[in-house]
Amino acid sequence: MDLHDYLRVLRRNWALILAITLASLLTGGAASVLVKPTYTAETQLFVAIQGSGSITEMQQGNTFSQARVQSYVKTVTTPVVLQPVIDDLGLTDSADELANRVKASADLNTVLISIAVADESPVQAAAAAQAIASSLVRAVDSLEKPKNGGTSPVSLSIITPAKAPVSPSSPNTRLNLFLSVLIGLAAGVGVSMLRSSLDNRIRGEADLRRVTDAPLLGGISFDQDATKKPLLTQSAPQSSRAESFRQLRTNLQFANVSGTAKSVLVTSSLPGEGKSTTATNLAIALAQAGQSVCLVDADLRRPMINEYLGLERNAGLTTALVRAADVNDLLQPWGDDSLYVLTSGEIPPNPSELLGSEAMGQLLGRLEHAFDIVVVDAPPLLPVTDAAVLSQQVGGVVVVIGSQAIKQPELEKSLGALQMVGANLLGVVLNLLPVKGPDAYAYSYNSYDSHGPNLPLRSRKKNAPPESRTLLETRLSEASEDRIPSSVSPVDSFKSEILSGQPRESASFPARFGERK
């Protein structure tokens, strides 16, 4: 991971880091409030050698005093000094317990002794500090007094009397809060890094590149209104969602620059990644660009295109495959452009067999001959084998990847299934991308009405103009006549082909599908 990866992890988990930091801050604040305050009183003593003499004697006396100071510091916490204090103040503590609240120190190369006493009462702390200083003076005088009589050569004097402190020495609320913030930030960053290392979901392009180098055809940002208004025509023409599908349309045309893939299969790894809405809106975008488009709902398990477009589903793809009707009679025009929809029809008990049959390949051949491009919506790759089977009969495959909806091993498995059957992977589409954050893919340039058109689904369906319907019938008839004698009708030929299972004899069919094995 480089610096950009670390920054991306922090941006993804900023809410977690903030929550842990606030929790640590609240814990530190609560501890500071609940802990009883402690007051510390201090006093200071000066150690001197009694008597006067020459400068040399004074220097020797000063050296002697400095050498003895460290011993006096150790004497402060002994029972010789503390027990008289306990008796004078009437304390309930023992000498050892009082010693835990007493701290004596001396600076290097000085003859000053500092004594600090901590207590929950500021007055009691000052009284104890003053009493300990006085007791130390008496103890040193007694310890240093010569055995043969006379005065002690060492004299201790209190130069800073103890005073009752105004503010408590602990807890230090400011320091505790500062340390709590630092600890919270460190813990939050650590948890974020651990979470990122354990999380293998596909969130954006950076995660995608760890799995595949397939071209990224486009990114569709998450839209709250997409559940109620899934169609491209229901969004504002200049909205980021509409522009995303136009970008997908453009990139798909460049991915298929040779023009060999006249039929495109749109699938995903798992349900809920938005493949059906992507296929539908891609077909609409292609039709808006002036191409004649056929949208085929080949998801024979959970068909959704008829619900999105408000079309009839009882007769459709399965109807054509079982020779109950000709495909020319099953195509339903939609919208103001050259978009025709072949819905799924009745759900069969054997979807995989139907989609992998020769009749399906012949049907796609007729549609490719009649339309500029055919968009096929297929089931997900991992739950069923339908998409893998059907991918062998189309010109190219586009895999829709839902952001945060699929894990890296699942994507590897689905792409491996396509590679195993020799499918032509044109690219992938990242769907449900966040609008903001490190994985955002949406950009805004033009101003637009955020509400956009709000047309009923049924109002978008229309009857095709006579000239358009005539042209479509002519193309479908030509596709049939290229494969049968003129004395046989296209409908009868199509039925006979399904029943007989014989391939069509056409020079264009092998050229179109010869590269797909």
Beta strands, then each sheet from edge to edge (+ up, - down):
strand 1: 39-49
strand 2: 102-106
strand 3: 112-119
strand 4: 154-160
strand 5: 216-221
strand 6: 263-268
strand 7: 293-297
strand 8: 332-334
strand 9: 339-342
strand 10: 373-377
strand 11: 396-402
strand 12: 425-433
sheet 1: 2+ 3- 1+ 4-
sheet 2: 5+ 12+ 11+ 6+ 10+ 7+ 9+ 8-
end
